[in-house]
Structure formats: structure tokens, C-alpha cells
Amino acid sequence: MPDQPPHLPPAAVDAIRRGNKIEAIKIVREIRLLGLKEAKDQVDAYVNAHPELSGSAQGTAEAGAPWLPWLVALVATMLLGYFYYYKR
């Protein structure tokens, strides 16, 4: 019989659904008093056993906000222009 994926605490499962795998690992570490590697292995095993969660855990970081760097650059340029023209 193959190894069954570990059952995770509900808070860790919620964190995975939100795409926050790191938070899920922290929760598992705190509740089960495990080391980092053991907690990460349990969370990874759970995500691998539940492919419907895999997309949310990995895709959220990749999707992100692609416009955010452009917005930061625009605001920085506007601030530099303001200080250059009006604060001389």
C-alpha cells in the first residue's frame, strides 16, 4: 500500500488554497513541532496528492501583479520630475 499523504491542519490547508505555501509550512511546523524540512515535505506531499490545490499554490506567485513594477517606475519618475522642476 503506498504512503498516504499526511492530513494537514485546516489552517494549513486554507493557506495552501490562498496560494501561501510558506504560511502552510509555518503552521505545520508550529502545530506538529517539526523541523523545516519535515514540515515542507508534508506540505509538498499534501499538495502533490491534491492536484486541484497545486495550481493555486504555484500559480499565484507566478501570476502576481505584472503591472506593479511599471506602476512603481511611473511613480518614481513622477517624484523625480516633481523634485527636479519644483524644488530647485
MMTF fields as JSON, N, C-alpha, C and O atoms, coordinates in Angstrom:
{
  "mmtfVersion": "1.0.0",
  "mmtfProducer": "UNKNOWN",
  "numBonds": 351,
  "numAtoms": 352,
  "numGroups": 88,
  "numChains": 1,
  "numModels": 1,
  "chainsPerModel": [1],
  "groupsPerChain": [88],
  "chainIdList": ["A"],
  "bondAtomList": [4, 2, 8, 6, 12, 10, 16, 14, 20, 18, 24, 22, 28, 26, 32, 30, 36, 34, 40, 38, 44, 42, 48, 46, 52, 50, 56, 54, 60, 58, 64, 62, 68, 66, 72, 70, 76, 74, 80, 78, 84, 82, 88, 86, 92, 90, 96, 94, 100, 98, 104, 102, 108, 106, 112, 110, 116, 114, 120, 118, 124, 122, 128, 126, 132, 130, 136, 134, 140, 138, 144, 142, 148, 146, 152, 150, 156, 154, 160, 158, 164, 162, 168, 166, 172, 170, 176, 174, 180, 178, 184, 182, 188, 186, 192, 190, 196, 194, 200, 198, 204, 202, 208, 206, 212, 210, 216, 214, 220, 218, 224, 222, 228, 226, 232, 230, 236, 234, 240, 238, 244, 242, 248, 246, 252, 250, 256, 254, 260, 258, 264, 262, 268, 266, 272, 270, 276, 274, 280, 278, 284, 282, 288, 286, 292, 290, 296, 294, 300, 298, 304, 302, 308, 306, 312, 310, 316, 314, 320, 318, 324, 322, 328, 326, 332, 330, 336, 334, 340, 338, 344, 342, 348, 346],
  "bondOrderList": [1, 1, 1, 1, 1, 1, 1, 1, 1, 1, 1, 1, 1, 1, 1, 1, 1, 1, 1, 1, 1, 1, 1, 1, 1, 1, 1, 1, 1, 1, 1, 1, 1, 1, 1, 1, 1, 1, 1, 1, 1, 1, 1, 1, 1, 1, 1, 1, 1, 1, 1, 1, 1, 1, 1, 1, 1, 1, 1, 1, 1, 1, 1, 1, 1, 1, 1, 1, 1, 1, 1, 1, 1, 1, 1, 1, 1, 1, 1, 1, 1, 1, 1, 1, 1, 1, 1],
  "groupList": [{"groupName": "MET", "atomNameList": ["N", "CA", "C", "O"], "elementList": ["N", "C", "C", "O"], "formalChargeList": [0, 0, 0, 0], "bondAtomList": [1, 0, 2, 1, 3, 2], "bondOrderList": [1, 1, 2], "singleLetterCode": "M", "chemCompType": "L-PEPTIDE LINKING"}, {"groupName": "PRO", "atomNameList": ["N", "CA", "C", "O"], "elementList": ["N", "C", "C", "O"], "formalChargeList": [0, 0, 0, 0], "bondAtomList": [1, 0, 2, 1, 3, 2], "bondOrderList": [1, 1, 2], "singleLetterCode": "P", "chemCompType": "L-PEPTIDE LINKING"}, {"groupName": "ASP", "atomNameList": ["N", "CA", "C", "O"], "elementList": ["N", "C", "C", "O"], "formalChargeList": [0, 0, 0, 0], "bondAtomList": [1, 0, 2, 1, 3, 2], "bondOrderList": [1, 1, 2], "singleLetterCode": "D", "chemCompType": "L-PEPTIDE LINKING"}, {"groupName": "GLN", "atomNameList": ["N", "CA", "C", "O"], "elementList": ["N", "C", "C", "O"], "formalChargeList": [0, 0, 0, 0], "bondAtomList": [1, 0, 2, 1, 3, 2], "bondOrderList": [1, 1, 2], "singleLetterCode": "Q", "chemCompType": "L-PEPTIDE LINKING"}, {"groupName": "HIS", "atomNameList": ["N", "CA", "C", "O"], "elementList": ["N", "C", "C", "O"], "formalChargeList": [0, 0, 0, 0], "bondAtomList": [1, 0, 2, 1, 3, 2], "bondOrderList": [1, 1, 2], "singleLetterCode": "H", "chemCompType": "L-PEPTIDE LINKING"}, {"groupName": "LEU", "atomNameList": ["N", "CA", "C", "O"], "elementList": ["N", "C", "C", "O"], "formalChargeList": [0, 0, 0, 0], "bondAtomList": [1, 0, 2, 1, 3, 2], "bondOrderList": [1, 1, 2], "singleLetterCode": "L", "chemCompType": "L-PEPTIDE LINKING"}, {"groupName": "ALA", "atomNameList": ["N", "CA", "C", "O"], "elementList": ["N", "C", "C", "O"], "formalChargeList": [0, 0, 0, 0], "bondAtomList": [1, 0, 2, 1, 3, 2], "bondOrderList": [1, 1, 2], "singleLetterCode": "A", "chemCompType": "L-PEPTIDE LINKING"}, {"groupName": "VAL", "atomNameList": ["N", "CA", "C", "O"], "elementList": ["N", "C", "C", "O"], "formalChargeList": [0, 0, 0, 0], "bondAtomList": [1, 0, 2, 1, 3, 2], "bondOrderList": [1, 1, 2], "singleLetterCode": "V", "chemCompType": "L-PEPTIDE LINKING"}, {"groupName": "ILE", "atomNameList": ["N", "CA", "C", "O"], "elementList": ["N", "C", "C", "O"], "formalChargeList": [0, 0, 0, 0], "bondAtomList": [1, 0, 2, 1, 3, 2], "bondOrderList": [1, 1, 2], "singleLetterCode": "I", "chemCompType": "L-PEPTIDE LINKING"}, {"groupName": "ARG", "atomNameList": ["N", "CA", "C", "O"], "elementList": ["N", "C", "C", "O"], "formalChargeList": [0, 0, 0, 0], "bondAtomList": [1, 0, 2, 1, 3, 2], "bondOrderList": [1, 1, 2], "singleLetterCode": "R", "chemCompType": "L-PEPTIDE LINKING"}, {"groupName": "GLY", "atomNameList": ["N", "CA", "C", "O"], "elementList": ["N", "C", "C", "O"], "formalChargeList": [0, 0, 0, 0], "bondAtomList": [1, 0, 2, 1, 3, 2], "bondOrderList": [1, 1, 2], "singleLetterCode": "G", "chemCompType": "PEPTIDE LINKING"}, {"groupName": "ASN", "atomNameList": ["N", "CA", "C", "O"], "elementList": ["N", "C", "C", "O"], "formalChargeList": [0, 0, 0, 0], "bondAtomList": [1, 0, 2, 1, 3, 2], "bondOrderList": [1, 1, 2], "singleLetterCode": "N", "chemCompType": "L-PEPTIDE LINKING"}, {"groupName": "LYS", "atomNameList": ["N", "CA", "C", "O"], "elementList": ["N", "C", "C", "O"], "formalChargeList": [0, 0, 0, 0], "bondAtomList": [1, 0, 2, 1, 3, 2], "bondOrderList": [1, 1, 2], "singleLetterCode": "K", "chemCompType": "L-PEPTIDE LINKING"}, {"groupName": "GLU", "atomNameList": ["N", "CA", "C", "O"], "elementList": ["N", "C", "C", "O"], "formalChargeList": [0, 0, 0, 0], "bondAtomList": [1, 0, 2, 1, 3, 2], "bondOrderList": [1, 1, 2], "singleLetterCode": "E", "chemCompType": "L-PEPTIDE LINKING"}, {"groupName": "TYR", "atomNameList": ["N", "CA", "C", "O"], "elementList": ["N", "C", "C", "O"], "formalChargeList": [0, 0, 0, 0], "bondAtomList": [1, 0, 2, 1, 3, 2], "bondOrderList": [1, 1, 2], "singleLetterCode": "Y", "chemCompType": "L-PEPTIDE LINKING"}, {"groupName": "SER", "atomNameList": ["N", "CA", "C", "O"], "elementList": ["N", "C", "C", "O"], "formalChargeList": [0, 0, 0, 0], "bondAtomList": [1, 0, 2, 1, 3, 2], "bondOrderList": [1, 1, 2], "singleLetterCode": "S", "chemCompType": "L-PEPTIDE LINKING"}, {"groupName": "THR", "atomNameList": ["N", "CA", "C", "O"], "elementList": ["N", "C", "C", "O"], "formalChargeList": [0, 0, 0, 0], "bondAtomList": [1, 0, 2, 1, 3, 2], "bondOrderList": [1, 1, 2], "singleLetterCode": "T", "chemCompType": "L-PEPTIDE LINKING"}, {"groupName": "TRP", "atomNameList": ["N", "CA", "C", "O"], "elementList": ["N", "C", "C", "O"], "formalChargeList": [0, 0, 0, 0], "bondAtomList": [1, 0, 2, 1, 3, 2], "bondOrderList": [1, 1, 2], "singleLetterCode": "W", "chemCompType": "L-PEPTIDE LINKING"}, {"groupName": "PHE", "atomNameList": ["N", "CA", "C", "O"], "elementList": ["N", "C", "C", "O"], "formalChargeList": [0, 0, 0, 0], "bondAtomList": [1, 0, 2, 1, 3, 2], "bondOrderList": [1, 1, 2], "singleLetterCode": "F", "chemCompType": "L-PEPTIDE LINKING"}],
  "groupTypeList": [0, 1, 2, 3, 1, 1, 4, 5, 1, 1, 6, 6, 7, 2, 6, 8, 9, 9, 10, 11, 12, 8, 13, 6, 8, 12, 8, 7, 9, 13, 8, 9, 5, 5, 10, 5, 12, 13, 6, 12, 2, 3, 7, 2, 6, 14, 7, 11, 6, 4, 1, 13, 5, 15, 10, 15, 6, 3, 10, 16, 6, 13, 6, 10, 6, 1, 17, 5, 1, 17, 5, 7, 6, 5, 7, 6, 16, 0, 5, 5, 10, 14, 18, 14, 14, 14, 12, 9],
  "groupIdList": [1, 2, 3, 4, 5, 6, 7, 8, 9, 10, 11, 12, 13, 14, 15, 16, 17, 18, 19, 20, 21, 22, 23, 24, 25, 26, 27, 28, 29, 30, 31, 32, 33, 34, 35, 36, 37, 38, 39, 40, 41, 42, 43, 44, 45, 46, 47, 48, 49, 50, 51, 52, 53, 54, 55, 56, 57, 58, 59, 60, 61, 62, 63, 64, 65, 66, 67, 68, 69, 70, 71, 72, 73, 74, 75, 76, 77, 78, 79, 80, 81, 82, 83, 84, 85, 86, 87, 88],
  "secStructList": [7, 7, 7, 7, 7, 7, 7, 7, 7, 2, 2, 2, 2, 2, 2, 2, 2, 6, 6, 7, 2, 2, 2, 2, 2, 2, 2, 2, 2, 2, 2, 2, 6, 7, 7, 2, 2, 2, 2, 2, 2, 2, 2, 2, 2, 2, 2, 2, 2, 7, 2, 2, 2, 2, 2, 2, 2, 2, 2, 2, 2, 2, 2, 1, 7, 6, 6, 2, 2, 2, 2, 2, 2, 2, 2, 2, 2, 2, 2, 2, 2, 2, 2, 2, 2, 2, 7, 7],
  "xCoordList": [0.842, 0.0, 0.893, 1.782, 0.677, 1.522, 1.288, 0.252, 2.272, 2.162, 0.989, 0.808, 0.211, -0.896, -0.342, 0.533, -0.842, -0.392, -0.86, -1.936, -0.074, -0.456, -1.681, -1.891, -2.469, -3.579, -3.001, -2.298, -3.299, -2.775, -3.83, -5.026, -3.398, -4.355, -5.177, -4.666, -6.422, -7.276, -6.676, -6.854, -5.98, -5.366, -4.303, -4.154, -3.562, -2.539, -3.179, -2.686, -4.28, -4.989, -5.542, -5.486, -6.068, -6.562, -5.434, -5.624, -4.276, -3.128, -2.733, -2.395, -2.773, -2.443, -3.469, -3.11, -4.738, -5.785, -5.602, -5.931, -5.08, -4.81, -3.53, -3.196, -2.807, -1.559, -0.359, 0.68, -0.472, 0.618, 1.209, 0.894, 2.058, 2.663, 3.602, 3.696, 4.283, 5.206, 4.443, 4.894, 3.297, 2.483, 2.016, 1.989, 1.648, 1.22, 2.351, 2.113, 3.566, 4.716, 4.929, 5.209, 4.799, 4.949, 3.899, 4.2, 2.668, 1.587, 1.858, 1.701, 2.267, 2.556, 3.71, 3.667, 4.733, 5.87, 5.427, 5.821, 4.602, 4.175, 3.276, 3.452, 2.323, 1.35, 1.964, 1.707, 2.779, 3.321, 4.726, 5.295, 5.286, 6.632, 7.663, 8.42, 7.667, 8.573, 9.652, 9.54, 10.691, 11.708, 11.211, 10.161, 11.974, 11.587, 11.435, 10.443, 12.414, 12.383, 11.199, 10.53, 10.932, 9.836, 8.49, 7.621, 8.324, 7.077, 6.895, 5.799, 7.98, 7.904, 7.572, 6.783, 8.163, 7.876, 6.395, 5.777, 5.83, 4.419, 3.512, 2.538, 3.832, 3.02, 3.149, 2.149, 4.364, 4.556, 3.8, 3.189, 3.838, 3.118, 1.618, 0.928, 1.12, -0.307, -0.685, -1.699, 0.123, -0.156, -0.075, -0.896, 0.907, 1.036, -0.141, -0.549, -0.688, -1.825, -3.141, -4.13, -3.15, -4.359, -4.034, -3.776, -4.043, -3.643, -4.49, -4.028, -5.724, -6.563, -5.994, -6.274, -5.203, -4.565, -3.236, -2.741, -2.659, -1.34, -1.3, -0.34, -2.322, -2.345, -2.415, -1.782, -3.186, -3.296, -2.022, -1.666, -1.335, -0.121, 1.036, 1.889, 1.087, 2.204, 1.86, 2.714, 0.652, 0.287, 0.143, 0.329, -0.174, -0.397, 0.868, 0.827, 1.965, 3.217, 3.637, 4.184, 3.389, 3.773, 2.872, 3.342, 1.574, 0.64, 0.904, 1.065, 0.948, 1.288, 0.58, -0.578, 1.28, 0.779, 1.824, 2.752, 1.694, 2.728, 2.826, 3.834, 1.817, 1.827, 2.49, 2.763, 2.749, 3.287, 4.655, 4.837, 5.619, 6.899, 6.742, 7.453, 5.819, 5.586, 4.988, 5.345, 4.097, 3.5, 4.55, 4.563, 5.417, 6.486, 7.411, 7.801, 7.758, 8.633, 7.958, 8.611, 6.675, 5.954, 5.916, 6.164, 5.611, 5.557, 6.939, 7.062, 7.98, 9.337, 9.705, 10.303, 9.354, 9.643, 8.897, 9.457, 7.65, 6.869, 7.467, 7.533, 7.899, 8.517, 9.818, 10.08, 10.631, 11.879, 11.602, 12.284, 10.607, 10.241, 9.758, 10.114, 8.962, 8.456, 9.602, 9.664, 10.514, 11.622, 12.574, 13.168, 12.732, 13.637, 13.079, 13.813, 11.8, 11.227, 10.73, 10.809, 10.224, 9.589, 10.392, 10.071, 11.387, 12.149, 13.561, 14.428, 13.81, 15.144, 15.417, 16.502],
  "yCoordList": [-1.173, 0.0, 1.244, 1.353, 2.188, 3.38, 4.285, 4.224, 5.117, 6.053, 7.0, 7.538, 7.186, 8.13, 9.533, 9.698, 10.54, 11.897, 12.286, 11.872, 13.065, 13.443, 14.348, 15.122, 14.24, 15.168, 16.421, 16.349, 17.554, 18.811, 19.507, 19.281, 20.351, 21.146, 22.03, 22.468, 22.291, 23.109, 24.476, 24.974, 25.078, 26.389, 26.274, 27.182, 25.17, 24.967, 24.741, 25.238, 23.99, 23.762, 25.082, 25.338, 25.913, 27.228, 28.08, 28.779, 28.018, 28.779, 28.287, 29.094, 26.99, 26.441, 26.907, 27.275, 26.897, 27.358, 28.819, 29.219, 29.618, 31.031, 31.206, 32.318, 30.111, 30.188, 30.533, 30.921, 30.403, 30.763, 29.496, 29.124, 28.86, 27.596, 27.803, 26.939, 28.92, 29.203, 29.309, 28.799, 29.967, 30.061, 28.674, 28.367, 27.839, 26.471, 25.706, 24.971, 25.866, 25.186, 25.684, 24.893, 26.995, 27.543, 26.986, 26.662, 26.877, 26.36, 24.908, 24.521, 24.107, 22.696, 22.579, 21.742, 23.403, 23.367, 23.67, 22.982, 24.706, 25.118, 24.074, 23.743, 23.564, 22.636, 21.269, 20.663, 20.789, 19.436, 19.398, 18.321, 20.564, 20.669, 19.918, 19.083, 20.242, 19.613, 20.591, 21.799, 20.052, 20.878, 21.399, 20.985, 22.305, 22.926, 21.89, 21.901, 21.006, 20.026, 19.079, 18.779, 18.608, 17.674, 18.339, 17.734, 19.579, 20.294, 20.563, 20.411, 20.964, 21.214, 19.935, 19.958, 18.828, 17.547, 17.181, 16.687, 17.422, 17.105, 17.988, 17.509, 19.279, 20.186, 19.819, 19.799, 19.53, 19.126, 17.842, 17.728, 16.878, 15.619, 15.869, 15.256, 16.76, 17.077, 17.745, 17.396, 18.704, 19.409, 18.437, 18.503, 17.534, 16.556, 15.587, 15.138, 15.26, 14.341, 15.025, 14.357, 16.347, 17.114, 18.068, 19.249, 17.571, 18.401, 19.646, 20.621, 19.633, 20.827, 22.001, 23.155, 21.723, 22.782, 23.199, 24.289, 22.353, 22.605, 23.901, 24.664, 24.148, 25.366, 26.612, 27.618, 26.56, 27.756, 28.009, 29.161, 26.952, 27.135, 27.623, 28.361, 27.229, 27.613, 28.777, 29.624, 28.836, 29.847, 31.236, 32.211, 31.366, 32.681, 33.523, 34.703, 32.938, 33.69, 34.051, 35.13, 33.163, 33.429, 34.484, 35.34, 34.427, 35.375, 36.768, 37.723, 36.879, 38.128, 39.326, 39.247, 40.422, 41.656, 42.14, 42.851, 41.769, 42.129, 43.632, 44.106, 44.377, 45.813, 46.555, 47.751, 45.862, 46.524, 47.179, 48.323, 46.525, 47.206, 48.457, 49.443, 48.413, 49.597, 50.73, 51.892, 50.403, 51.428, 52.063, 53.281, 51.252, 51.765, 52.676, 53.743, 52.254, 53.07, 54.391, 55.435, 54.363, 55.586, 56.551, 57.744, 56.053, 56.915, 57.487, 58.664, 56.664, 57.158, 58.251, 59.259, 58.059, 59.069, 60.362, 61.449, 60.252, 61.449, 62.193, 63.422, 61.458, 62.103, 62.792, 63.917, 62.118, 62.746, 64.0, 65.011, 63.943, 65.125, 66.254, 67.41, 65.943, 66.952, 67.639, 68.868, 66.849, 67.44, 68.192, 69.185, 67.756, 68.416, 69.775, 70.764, 69.834, 71.072, 72.037, 73.25, 71.542, 72.437, 72.672, 73.589, 71.908, 72.049, 72.535, 72.319, 73.177, 73.708, 74.916, 75.49],
  "zCoordList": [0.0, 0.0, 0.0, 0.845, -0.932, -0.995, 0.206, 0.867, 0.463, 1.587, 1.353, 0.261, 2.395, 2.332, 2.601, 3.452, 1.886, 2.193, 3.585, 4.016, 4.282, 5.643, 5.633, 4.7, 6.666, 6.838, 7.477, 8.485, 6.89, 7.419, 8.257, 8.068, 9.179, 9.952, 9.009, 7.979, 9.342, 8.464, 8.135, 7.024, 9.07, 8.802, 7.717, 6.9, 7.701, 6.677, 5.315, 4.303, 5.289, 4.024, 3.496, 2.293, 4.372, 3.951, 3.374, 2.379, 3.994, 3.483, 2.095, 1.229, 1.875, 0.553, -0.464, -1.583, -0.092, -1.016, -1.391, -2.507, -0.471, -0.76, -1.547, -1.956, -1.764, -2.518, -1.669, -2.205, -0.356, 0.537, 1.154, 2.285, 0.39, 0.816, 2.008, 2.88, 2.046, 3.149, 4.469, 5.494, 4.439, 5.653, 6.085, 7.277, 5.118, 5.451, 6.124, 7.082, 5.642, 6.25, 7.674, 8.574, 7.882, 9.235, 10.184, 11.333, 9.701, 10.543, 10.924, 12.082, 9.938, 10.207, 11.199, 12.101, 11.042, 11.977, 13.405, 14.346, 13.555, 14.896, 15.553, 16.725, 14.798, 15.384, 15.662, 16.702, 14.723, 14.866, 15.452, 15.634, 15.748, 16.328, 15.47, 15.965, 14.175, 13.22, 12.793, 13.007, 12.19, 11.575, 10.236, 9.744, 9.66, 8.405, 7.281, 6.553, 7.147, 6.066, 6.207, 5.218, 7.415, 7.621, 7.323, 6.695, 7.772, 7.523, 6.036, 5.497, 5.379, 3.934, 3.179, 2.234, 3.586, 2.937, 3.093, 2.151, 4.274, 4.487, 3.64, 3.06, 3.57, 2.759, 1.284, 0.567, 0.82, -0.574, -0.892, -1.955, 0.02, -0.196, -0.281, -1.095, 0.551, 0.53, -0.783, -1.388, -1.228, -2.483, -3.659, -4.575, -3.64, -4.731, -4.755, -5.826, -3.588, -3.513, -3.883, -4.186, -3.859, -4.19, -5.342, -5.108, -6.581, -7.724, -7.914, -8.507, -7.421, -7.557, -6.765, -7.088, -5.737, -4.957, -5.555, -5.269, -6.373, -6.936, -7.732, -7.632, -8.508, -9.312, -8.473, -8.795, -7.388, -6.557, -5.767, -5.519, -5.374, -4.581, -5.43, -4.937, -6.689, -7.53, -8.439, -8.704, -8.912, -9.89, -9.322, -10.051, -8.074, -7.501, -7.52, -7.87, -7.154, -7.152, -8.565, -8.79, -9.523, -10.898, -11.52, -12.269, -11.213, -11.805, -11.256, -12.015, -9.944, -9.278, -9.864, -10.273, -9.9, -10.49, -11.489, -11.105, -12.764, -13.741, -13.972, -14.498, -13.597, -13.783, -12.627, -12.734, -11.532, -10.347, -10.588, -10.17, -11.234, -11.477, -12.334, -12.139, -13.275, -14.108, -13.287, -13.479, -12.391, -11.539, -10.629, -10.452, -10.061, -9.204, -10.004, -9.53, -11.215, -12.068, -12.42, -12.418, -12.717, -13.055, -11.878, -12.05, -10.694, -9.504, -9.201, -8.859, -9.324, -9.083, -10.084, -9.708, -11.348, -12.369, -12.077, -12.221, -11.671, -11.347, -10.15, -10.152, -9.14, -7.979, -8.358, -7.931, -9.158, -9.607, -10.42, -10.253, -11.297, -12.084, -11.204, -11.43, -10.213, -9.296, -8.57, -8.526, -7.996, -7.264, -8.179, -7.758, -9.397, -10.328, -10.756, -10.774, -11.097, -11.632, -10.563, -10.758, -9.449, -8.481, -7.218, -6.462, -6.967, -5.719, -5.945, -5.099, -7.051, -7.303, -6.488, -6.58]
}
